[in-house]
């Protein structure tokens, strides 16, 4: 008869096996979640990237900028008198000497104004002369009256003295004596009044003539100024130099204050340099720079810093601190090495497109095998056209990817193939 055979391992069955396998799978998944490598990766071909080594060397603190040659000083020609352009005597680009007539203007209204002022001055001078004559006649009349009064006073005094003696001898009446006394006293008072009047007239005449004389002088001075306006119709060079620009045309009417042109003073030159606003706090007057031209090196220094920032850049003027090139021309450009500070030893990373991608906050560092590049945070300080100064995060001898990171999608690791 058949007999039931008992299994030696009752727990070993399909259900148990499936539970065991499932448990192991869950443990493996949990382990990967908790302890596994969760960093993102991207495969990159080495031929498409640039790898450079970190070095310890002297950091030269300078920037490369472009300077444009300009005249050391530009003098503006403005119309100080309005008028119509009648003649242009000197063309643009010509050399001029101070006082040279560049162009001539005409202004009929100005001529009329000058004629009217001349007539007014003439009338004033005539009035002045007439006043002098009248005052002198008044003075002479008063003087004659005073002389006549003085003569009468002397005569009345003699008559009074004579009547006084006659009265004492009782040859005349008291009434006759009193009449002579009254006449003498009245003549004496009249003489005193005439003298005071003559004195006051003399003072008044001096004051009036002085005021009129000053007025005439002012009018004559004003007339000279107005007549000088006629000379302003001849627009002249105010300095020696080159007539760089001349705007008017024949027949054009120019108003007062209109910019006519410019004169460049060519006894020296400066270079106008535009610099990125990133350096505005470090650029100051007196900084040195240099450039090479025709096999020679020329030294410059900053003479002026313009504070305005336009389109992310600001401007400075640089002048020569050494001899200037013999063949220098306005508008010519030079690549200038502008020194911002002293050189010193530092850890350096070569410049590359990575900076535009990361702002210099991190880089991909290649490991010893050369097959993996890992993202690492760094700190960058100063920069020059060749290197960035590394303040923290990298050591000399390490290799980093310096080309652009724009296609890496900010992954944590790059697998280099």
DADA-V665277 format. One line per field, one symbol per residue. phi: phi as a letter, one per 20 degrees, with the letter a starting at -180 (. if undefined). psi: psi as a letter, one per 40 degrees, with the letter a starting at -180 (. if undefined). burial: 1 if it has 24 or more other C-alpha atoms within 12 Angstrom, else 0. A space follows every 50 residues. Layout:
BEGIN
phi: ???
psi: ???
burial: ???
END
This chain:
BEGIN
phi: .fcfeeffdffebffffffffffffffffffffecffefecbeceffecd dcefcdbfeeebcecdddfcffbddeddfebfrefebdecegneecdgof febddcbfffffgfffffffffffffffffffffffffffffffffffff ffffffffffffffffffemecefffffffffffffffffffffffffff fffffffffffffffffffffffffffffffffefdfeaerdffbbefcg nfedegnffercceedfaccdecdcffgdffdebfofebbbdblncdcec bfdbdeffdclmccdcdcdfdcfegfdfcfnfdcedeeeeaffbfaeccf fafgffedmmebbedefffmdbcdfbfccddfbcfdcdeeeaoccgnfdc edffdfeelmfecdeed
psi: iihhhhidgdegidddddddddddddddddddddeiheiiihhhhdeeih hiihihahhhgiihihhhhiidihhihihehiahhdhhdhiieihiiheh hdiiiigddddddddddddddddddddddddddddddddddddddddddd ddddddddddddddddddefeiiddddddddddddddddddddddddddd dddddddddddddddddddddddddddddddeehhiheihahgdihdiih eihhihehhdaihhheeiiihhhhiiededeehiheiiiiihhfeihhii ihdhhheihhfeiiiihhiheaiiidfiiheiiihhhhheaiiihihihi iieddddeeediihhhaddeehhhhhhihhbiiiediihhdieiihdihi heiiedeeffidihhh.
burial: 00000000000000000000000000000000000000000000000011 11111000111111111111111111111111111001110000010000 11111110010001000100100010010001001000100100010011 01100100110011000000000000100110010011001001100100 10001000100110010011001001001111111111111111111100 00010000011111110111111110001000110011111000000111 11101000000001111111000110010100011111110000011111 11011001010111110000011111010101110011110011000111 11111001001111110
END
